[in-house]
Amino acid sequence: MSNKDISGFRVKLSLQDSEPEIWREVCLPSDFSFAELHDVIQVLMSWDGYHLHQFKHNGQDIGDPEMFEEYGEGCTDEQEIALGDVFKRKGSRFEYEYDFGDSWGVDVICGGKMKPGDQLFTVIGGEMAAPPEDCGGIPGFYNMIEVLSDPEHPDYDMLFEWMGEMDFDPKEFNVEICDIAVGAIGRRRSINISGASSDVDEKISIETFMDRFISRIDGRDPDQIGWSEDEEFLKAMQEDFKLLSPKDAVDIFEELDDVFQGGSSNEPVIERAGIEFKVLEDKSEYLKIPMLNQIKFLVSIIQKEGKLKLTAIGALPPKYVKELYAQGYIKDYMIEEYGFKVSREDSVMSIVFARIILEMSDIVKKRSNTLTLTKKGEKIIADDATFFEHIIDVAATKFNWGYFDGYDEEYEGFGQIDSSYTFVLLNKFGDEFRLTEFYAELYCKHLKDFHNIRLPDLDSAYRCYSIRSFNRFLVFFGLVELKDNVLSMKSDQVKTTELFKKLVCIQDV
């Protein structure tokens, strides 16, 4: 990497074949590597980094050597090439390609050296929203825009659901959000560089960091603690943070997240009082629990490999996603009905769910974006009954049921609060198909009578409850059956399965 010039450039990124042009301009240092530039392009285009990428300059392939080696090819290491090595004058350019299936091409163009008043790692400007991943390249992107602009189009509902029921404005570009993201990359880079050459001899472990952290919050309510609320607390934690290795500094955020997001991982948020799960005498019956077997398959991968390395954003690598979906435990509507490809973790909701539940379960531990089996986990997975009860408890009490939907804050905890009441209702009425609205109405009345919770829009409340309780949680565990259109999550009738009757025991009701 060249260090001759440590000044910076104005760097323009232009999405090839976009009309009107989708572009971003950002200030970056001249010693900024192509590997680091990859991260910047990803955040500026709102992509997630699941797919392969490469740079091309003067006929030279530049990328991750390990990834290229896997495909029997060679390349120049992207960590060894810097902007200053290729930007010789204003207008110098090279190409970035991402996702060799959709083939997003980005022209990286030198806009000249930084001007007076420019600051490194700031976004100067940009226009138009970037395409979402996996929409079929430029042709698929513009077809998507056309379909979403016409609610009467036959493919509108399918694409709207695929987009997560979120509005997509092709003209929208949020420079403030992109500027924050690029600034974070700059700060991370600064920490890594200064950490590598630090004169500080003392280093502390994660365990020491956490011991100090716990001693400082002892006797205080974790919900009332925040990085910006206590200057003395913040300063002390920052000083300790500087003493961690770069690797541990990344890992520690995972440790602290549980504290700042709502209590200890050992304390369930919601009780399932009144419900017990029977031990099935016929062990083959556990093969009928889709989510149990999906998670067991993930565990088997970890056991086989010794550890499972996640992607840079903490997701399962695509090859494991494809392998897991191929087992057929839980089918996905968009994949089965419309031929959407299984390309990455977030293209299959049930696989995201399985990976998160596994991480929350204490069956595995996560360090440096790698999952390994714990001693406690070895004991839990040895018995299917224990394994099942453990993961369904985690799914019911620790996982946020609103994770996959876009309902407003007023629906926080909806369906999950007193989820045991849904079991009670199903135990009483679930022998035959009934409208999901039947259960939703009784559940809403229960929340009103016992928790003084009232929702103004009952239609939305009923829909939210049905999706979270039936289409996801109970279907994932094989406890209910939906009538018709089961995969599309548009079914309006539900009944219990034989498995529900064999597993669920209602007490003290």
N, C-alpha and C positions, 0 to 999 in steps of 0.2 A: 504494500500500500504506500502510495506517495505521500510524503509529509513536507514537500517543498513549499506548499502554499496552504496555510491554515486559515485563509480567508474563506468566504462563502460565495455561493452562486444563487441566483434566482433560477429555480428549476420548474419548468412547465411540464405537466403531465396531460396528454391529450389522448382520449380513447379513440382508437382507430375506427373509421367508418361511422362515427356518430354524427347525426345531423338533426338539430343543431349540435354544435360541438360540445362534448362533455369534457371539461378541462379543470385543472387545479394548478395553482402556482404557489410555491413554497420556498422559503429560504433554508438552505442546507449547507453545512461546512464542506470545504473542498476535500477533506480527508474522510468524508462519509463513504463507507463501503457499500457495494451493491447489495450485500446481505442486509445492511441496515436500511437501504433504500426500499427493499422489498417490503419491510414492515410499514414504512411511510405510505407506500402506494396502497397497501391493504387498508389502512385506516382512512385514507382520503377517498377511496372508492367504496368504503363500507363493506368490504369483503372480509371473509373469516379465515383465509389461509389454509383451507382444507385441501386444496388441489396443488398439483405440481406447478412449478414456474421456472422460467429461464430468462436470461438476458441475451441479446444478440448485438454484437458490435463488430463491424468490419469482417463479417463472416465467422466471427468467433462466438462459440457457445459458452455462456458464463452462468454458473449456478452452483448448486450443492453437489459436490463430487460424490458423496455417498449415494445420493438419490440417482444420479446419472449412472453410477457404477451398477446399481441394482438392475438397470435396464441394458447393461452391456455397452454403455457409451461412455465417452469421456467429456470433460469440460474444464474450463478454467475456474478455479475456486472464486466464488463471488465475494469471499471475505478478503481476497487479496487485490481486488480492483476497487479503486475509489473514483469519485466524480472528477477529482483533479487530474486523474490519469487520462480521461477521455474528453473532458470539456476543455478544448483548446481555444475556442473563440465563441462568441455569441452565435447561436444557431446550430452548434454542434449537437448531435443527437444520437440516440441508440434506441433499441426496442426492448420492451418488457412483454413477455407473454405469460398469461396465467390461465390455468385450466385447459389442458390440451384437448379437451372435448369441446367445450364451448368456445375456446380459443379467443380469450379477450386480449387484444393487442393494445398496448399503451406506448405511445411515442414519448420518450423522455428527452426534453429539449432544453438546451442551455439558454436562459434568458439574459445572460450576461452576469457580471459580478454584482454582488450586493451593492445597493446604493446607500448614501448617507441616510441614516434613520431606520434602515432595515435591521431586523433582529433575527438571529438564527432560530430555527424551529418555530417560525410563525407562518401562517397561511396568508398569502397576499390577496388571493382571490380565487374565483372559480365560478362555474355556471352549470346548471342542470344536475339532476339527481343521477347517481351512478346506477347501472343495472343491478338487480339482485342476482346472486349466484344461481347457477343451474336453471336459468330461464331459457336456455337454448341459443346463447350467443347473440350477436347483434340482431339477426332476423327474428329470433324468438322474443327478444326484448321489445322490439317495436310492434310485434304482433300482440304482446302482452298489454302494451299501452293502449293499443286500439281496442282490445277487448274490454279492458277496465274502464274505458271512457263511455261504454255503452251497456248499461245495466240490463238491456234486453237481449244482449248477445248470448247465444246458447252456451258459450264457455265462461260466461261472466262469473257464475257462482263457484265454479271449480277453481278459477284463478284467484278469486277473492278469498276463498278458504285457504288456498295454497300460500297466499301472501300473509296469512295469519290474521285475517279480518282487519288489517291495518290499511288506512288510506295511503296510496302511493301517488305522489305528485311529481311527475317527470321534470317539472321546472324548479323543484325545490333543491337548494343547496344551502346547508347550514354551516357557514364559515366559522361560527363561534365554536361549535362542537368539534369540527375538524381541527381547529387551532388548539383546543385543549388536548386532543388526542396526540397531535404532533408534538406539542410541548411536553407531554408526558414521556414520549420517546426520547426527547432531548435530555430531560432530567435523568431518565434511567441510564442513558449513555454516559452522562456526566458522573453519575454515581459509580458506574462500572469502571470508568477510566481512573477516577480518583481513588477508588478502592484498590485498584491494581497497583497503584504507586504510592499508597498511603504510608506515611511515616509512623503511623500508630502501630505499636507492637502488640498491644493487647487485642485478643479476639475472644469472643464469647460464643457459646453454643446456643442452639435454639432452646434447650432445656433451661439454661441460665437466664436467657432473655425472658422466658415465660415465668420463671420463678420470681424475677424482679417485677414483672408486669402484675402477677397475681398479688404480690405483697403490696403493691401500690393501690390496687383496687379492693383490697380486703375490707370487707364491711360496707362497701358501697354497692349500689344497685347498678349492674352492668348496663341496664337500659338507659341510665342517666349519664353514662360516660361517653364522651366523643372526642375525637382528636382536636376539635376546634373549641371545646368548651372549657378546658382547664389548661391555662398557659403553662403552669408549673409541671403538670402531668405530661403535657405534650413535649416540653423541652427535655425532660428526663428520658422519655421513650425514644426521642430522636437521637439522643446521645448513645443510648444502648443500641439503637438500630445501626449506627455507624460502625459498631464493633462486630457486627455479624459479617460473615463471608457473603459475597454476592449471591451465591447459591442459597444460603440460609435466609438471606434477606427476602428472596422471592417466596420461599416456603412459609415464612412466618405469617404472611398475610392470610394464608389458609387457616392457620391456628387462630388468628385474631378474629376472623370473620364470624365464627360461631358466637363469640362474645358480643360483638357489636350488632349481630343480626338477630339476637333474641335468646340469650340464655345458654346454659350448658348443654352439650350434646347428650348428657346423661339424664336430662330432665325432659320428658315428653311435654310438648305444648298442650296437647289435648288428650284427655283420658278416654279410654274405651270401656268405661265401667259397665258391667253387666253382660259382657261378652267373653266367652271362652271358646277356644278351638279344640275340638276333640282330636285325639290321635287316631289316624286311620289305620285299621288293622291290615287292610290290603294296601301294601306300600305302593303298588302300581297306580293307585288312585292319585298319588302326588304327581304323576306324569300328566294329569289333566289340568294342572295349574300353570297356565302359560307363563306368567311373570316369574314364578319360581324357577321354571326350567330355563327361561331366558337368562336369568341371573346366574344359575348354575353353570350354564355354558360359558358365560364370561369368566367365572371363577376357574373353569377347567382350562381356559386359555392362559390365565395367570399361572396356574399350577404347571402347565406344560412349558411355558416360556421362562418361568421363574419370576418374571416381572412383566408388566405391560406398560410400555412407554406411550403416553398420550401425545396428541399433537400440541403445537405451541399454545393453543387456546384451551387446552385441557379436555379435548374430545377424543373419542376412540378413533384410531387410524382407519381410513376407508376400507382396507382389506378385511379388518375384523368386523366392520359394520356389514359388509356384503356377506361374509361368512355367517354371521349371526342371523341376518334376515333370511338367508337361505334355509335355515333350520325350520322355518314355517311356524314358529310358536305363536306369533301375533302378526296378522296380515295388516297392511296399510292400504287404505282406500285409494289414495292418489297413485300409488304404485300399481296396485292390482287392476284398477279400472281405467286409468289414463296412461299407464306405461311410464310414469315418472321413474327416473333411474335411481337406484340405491347408490348414491355417490359419497355421502358423508353422514355423520351421525345425526345432524339436525334435519335430515330428510326423512327420518323415521322416528316419530314421537315416542313409541314404546321403547326404542333402544336408548334414547336420551334418558327416559324415565329409569330404565334398568341400571344404567351406569351411575346415575345420581344416587339411587337408592343403595346401590352397592357401596358407594363412597361414604354414605351417611351411616352405614350399618355397623361399622367397626370390624367388619369381616376383612376389609383391606385397609391399608394405610396408604396415604398419598404423600410422596416426597419427590421434589424435583420433577413434578409432572409424571411420576411413575407410580403405578399401583402394584403393591405386593401384598401377599396374604399374611394376616396376623396370626399369632398363636391362638387368640380368642376365636378368630375366624375358622381355623382348622377344626376346633371343637364344634362350632355351630353347624358347619356344613356336613359334619359326619352323620347327622341325623336329619332326615327330611322334615319331620314334624317340628323339630326345633328351628330348622332353617326357615320353614314357611312362616311360623309364628313370629320369628324375629323380623323378617323383611316386611311382612304385612303391618307389623306394629310401627316400623320405621316409616312406611308409606302413609300410614294413617295419622301419625303424630308429629313427624319431623319434616316431611316433605311438604312444600307449599303447593296446595292443589291448584292455585291460580297461576302456576308457573307457565303453563302453556297457552293461556288465553289473555284477551285484552280487556277484561271487565274492569270497571272503575274501582277505586279504593273502597267504595262503599260495599263492595262484594268481598272484601278481604275475609278469608276464613269461611266463606259461605259454602255449605256442603260439608266442610271439615269440622266445623263446630258441632259438637254432639253428633258426630257421624254414627255413633252407636244407635241413635234413634232410627236411622235408615235401616240398620240391621233388624231392629225390632219390628219396623213396619213390614219389611220383606218376609220376616219369619211368620207374620200374621196373615199377610195378604198375597204373598208371592207365589202361591201354587199355580196360578193361572196368569196369563198375560193381562196386564193392566196398563193404562196410560201412565207415562212418566209424570204427567201433570197431576195425577192422583196422589203420587208420593210427594211431589214438590209442594202441593198445597198443604198437605199435612205437616211437612217439615217446616214450612214458613210459619204456620200457625204455632208450632212448637217453639220456634225461635221468638215469636212475639210474646207467647205466654210465659216462657221461662227465662228469656234473656232480654226482653224488651227491645228486640231488634225488628225494625219495620223497614221494608224496602218499597219505595214509591212505585217502581215499575215491576209489577208482578210477572208480566210476560217474560221480561229479561231475567228475573229472579228464577222462574221456573226453568228456563233454558240453561242458565248457569248451573243450577243444582243438578239437572239431568246430565249435562256433559261431564261435570266433575265427578259426580257420584257413580253414575252408571257407565257411561261410555269409556271412561278411563279407569278409575280405581277398581270397581267391582268386576268389570269385564276383563281387565288385565289379570285379575286373580281367579278368573273362571267361576265366579260366584253368581253371576246373573247372565241371562240370555236376552238379547235384543231381537225384536221381530223385524224382519225385512232389513234392507239397507244397513246391516249391522256395522259395516266398516266405515260408512260415510258419516257416522255420528248424527244421522238425521232420523233415526228410529224414534217412534213415540210410544212404543210399548215394551214392557219389560217383565220378566218373571225370573224366579230363582232356578238355579240348576240343581241337579241331583247332588252335586258336590257341596252346595250350600247346606243342604239338609244333613249331609253326613259330617260336615266340619263344624257348623256354627251351633253353639249352645248359648241360649239366652238365659241369664240369671238375674234374680232380684228385680224383675220388671212387674 
